[in-house]
Amino acid sequence: MAARVRYDQRVLALIEVRGGSRDWTEAERVFEAHGWPVVGHEPRGQGTSAGILTADPAARVYRVEIRLYGASRRAERGATWQVRNAARTAQLEMYVRRADRLDRDSEMLSEWLAYSTAHRAGRLSRVARWLARAGVFDAGTQVTGGPGEALRLARAALGGGARRAVAVRPMDGRWKHPARMRRERQFDRRMAAFTIGTLVLVSSVAIAAEHAGGVRYFWAGVALLAGCVALSAGGTVDRGHHLGNTAGVAGAIVLLILVTTREGGLTEAGGIRLLYGLTLVTGLGLLVRQWTWGEWATWGVPLAATLVISSFAGAGSVLHALYADGLQLTPGDLDVPPAWQFLSALKLVALLLPVLLVPAVWGIAKHYHYVVPGERTGGLMYVTILVVFLVAGGSFALDSAETAASRTEKAARQGREAPHYFGVEPAWTCVEPTVPLASLPGEGPRLDPARPYLAFGVAGGNAVLWDRRSGGPLKVPAGKVRLVPAASAEARCGR
């Protein structure tokens, strides 16, 4: 049974396989394993290739239908790469001598529902028509086609017997202008281009409005290009009335631009988030839908598991360790509840979301057949994402923790209230020794009970303090002091 049954495109390829009967048999197994039907084959120089390729008894030419994911544009290129990868994996000598994309787009035929006409009698005929349009008399039959075809199909006695007394009612308005309707996938592609182009246009306008100079010109160019795409796609969504469609789309675009640029409209940050989210959702969606179970098992699942587990298991402790280091403390000096460690891990994961642009862009490039699929490229992508993840994660974590530590130290020196940091809540505290001051052990400068210290809590049996005068930490046994909250850094203690 073929391993791959889902696909977007079909490409008819003329594939030459060299090496004799054993390799021909192996090639046929490869085609079957990939779900590629063999249409026919003959020795090279005969049949299809007669008069085109020189005869060779050790070579056979196969006509194979390659089925693959991705866009229709450049699908023949993607099919050629698929065959090359399969040949390399199976250690076979294969050559794609020709590849033709098969365009089998479906017409958007009108859909109709059949309903009984036995209720059209006398004065109730108008009421019956209204009830029929509401679906009260539906006969449980749906047909597709033009008005005449639909009626004949609905009345036909498919199982024998008398013709049915039914009429049909339309489920859409396509039957009014059937010549104007594009085929299904053409329509979908134009609607997708219109939607994405409009969103990119709005985002770019919002970003350009907040800048000047070269940055503004760049984003204005992006907006202009996106607007042209949206205008072209929206104006040709069907085969008729292009001028009217284009005028309507242009009016909608102008209205969106006015709404975006007015006061209270989309901001630069909102435009960036919209553009980022659009790229992320589109790219990752295209990437994931192209993965086979083999690719998931090979590196997709290990990558996701590694990133998620490492992020949540270590992110919290890493952030707090970096924060403690910035204050000349050790990680053990901060007693952070597990819930806050989890929240700090979530913050780091949120900061790392831009890294997902790498696989998102990869997914878009792969969908349009601009990258060669295969194990080597998959492994390279794994390493690249992992390295970028670690580098970016370390940078974001270091910057976040260092900034928080710097703000806490500055507040301590100035005698202000110190900011909190994921469960670490420094507060000004009076420290009253319960033993003679001369016999009180500690780590750091000598304790002065007359003034408050910035306390980070109790950890490892020690009260962890910050001395604003010495600009460094002070640790004293928690069992030999009493911690009393102070009103401020200027309060007098011991009274």
Secondary structure as GFF3:
##gff-version 3
##sequence-region A 1 495
A	DSSP	beta_strand	9	18	.	.	.	ID=ss1
A	DSSP	alpha_helix	21	33	.	.	.	ID=ss2
A	DSSP	beta_strand	38	44	.	.	.	ID=ss3
A	DSSP	three_ten_helix	47	49	.	.	.	ID=ss4
A	DSSP	beta_strand	56	68	.	.	.	ID=ss5
A	DSSP	alpha_helix	75	90	.	.	.	ID=ss6
A	DSSP	beta_strand	93	102	.	.	.	ID=ss7
A	DSSP	beta_strand	111	116	.	.	.	ID=ss8
A	DSSP	three_ten_helix	122	124	.	.	.	ID=ss9
A	DSSP	alpha_helix	125	133	.	.	.	ID=ss10
A	DSSP	beta_strand	138	144	.	.	.	ID=ss11
A	DSSP	alpha_helix	147	155	.	.	.	ID=ss12
A	DSSP	beta_strand	166	170	.	.	.	ID=ss13
A	DSSP	three_ten_helix	174	176	.	.	.	ID=ss14
A	DSSP	three_ten_helix	178	180	.	.	.	ID=ss15
A	DSSP	alpha_helix	184	208	.	.	.	ID=ss16
A	DSSP	alpha_helix	214	235	.	.	.	ID=ss17
A	DSSP	alpha_helix	242	261	.	.	.	ID=ss18
A	DSSP	alpha_helix	268	290	.	.	.	ID=ss19
A	DSSP	alpha_helix	293	295	.	.	.	ID=ss20
A	DSSP	pi_helix	296	300	.	.	.	ID=ss21
A	DSSP	alpha_helix	301	326	.	.	.	ID=ss22
A	DSSP	three_ten_helix	331	333	.	.	.	ID=ss23
A	DSSP	alpha_helix	338	351	.	.	.	ID=ss24
A	DSSP	three_ten_helix	353	356	.	.	.	ID=ss25
A	DSSP	alpha_helix	357	367	.	.	.	ID=ss26
A	DSSP	alpha_helix	375	414	.	.	.	ID=ss27
A	DSSP	beta_strand	427	433	.	.	.	ID=ss28
A	DSSP	three_ten_helix	437	439	.	.	.	ID=ss29
A	DSSP	beta_strand	453	459	.	.	.	ID=ss30
A	DSSP	beta_strand	462	467	.	.	.	ID=ss31
A	DSSP	beta_strand	472	477	.	.	.	ID=ss32
A	DSSP	three_ten_helix	478	480	.	.	.	ID=ss33
A	DSSP	beta_strand	481	485	.	.	.	ID=ss34
###
